[in-house]
Amino acid sequence: MSKFQHVGYDEAHQIVDRSKSLFWNGWNIVEWRKDADGFFSRNGMYRNNSWGKVVRITRLEDDGTWKVPIKYAVGR
């Protein structure tokens, strides 16, 4: 069983809107987790008044979909 699901534009927006861990950076979906060590990390980022780390960047695929982790799928 795949741990990822291909989703289109509308479903990708629903997923990002529902999750506190995801946000848009242009056409990319960024997964971010709060972590105080983010200050010292190369993939650290200050967001929403706290430090964290970028866990995953999901880029737009050639077929116009995003391959997102199944745990974020709409309807789960």
N, C-alpha and C positions, 0 to 999 in steps of 0.2 A: 504494500500500500504506500502510495506517495505521501510525503509529508508536506507537499505543496499543492496549491490549486491555482490554475490559470483563471484570472478574473478580468472582465472588461471594465471599461471606464466607469459606468454607473456603480457597479458593485465595489470597485476599488474605492470610490468616494465614500460609500456607505461604511466600508471597513475602517478607513482612516477616521471618519467622523465619530465612529463608535469607540475607538481605542484611545486611551491616554498615552500609549507607548508609541503611536505612529503619527507622523506628520508628513506633509508634502514639502519637497525641495525641488521646485520646478516640476518635471514629470516623474521624478523619483519618489518612491515611498521610503521614508527613513524610519527605522525602528530604534528607539532610544530608551535606555533604562537608567534611572537615577542611581548614582554611585559616587560617593565622595572622592574616590580615587580617580575619577574622571579628570580632575584638575591636573594630575600628573601624567595622564595617558595621552598617547598620540591621537587616539580616536575620541578623546574627551570633548565635551561640549557643554556650555552653560546654557540652560534652557529652563524657563518657568521658575526662575529664582533659585536654581540648584544645579549642581554639577552632575553629569552623567556620562554615559558612554554610548556611542553609536554602535549598535549591535549588528545591524544589517541594513544594506541599501538595496532596494528592489528597483531595478531599472525597467523601463518600458521595453518589452520584447519586440522583435521585428513584426510579429503578427498582431500588434496592437493590444496585447494583454500584459498583465503583471503576474508574476509567479510568487504568490504570497503564501506564508505558512498556513497550513490548514487550521491552526488554532484561531486564526482571525477570520475565518470564513463566515459570511453572513448566514444567519439561521442556525448557527451552532449554539 
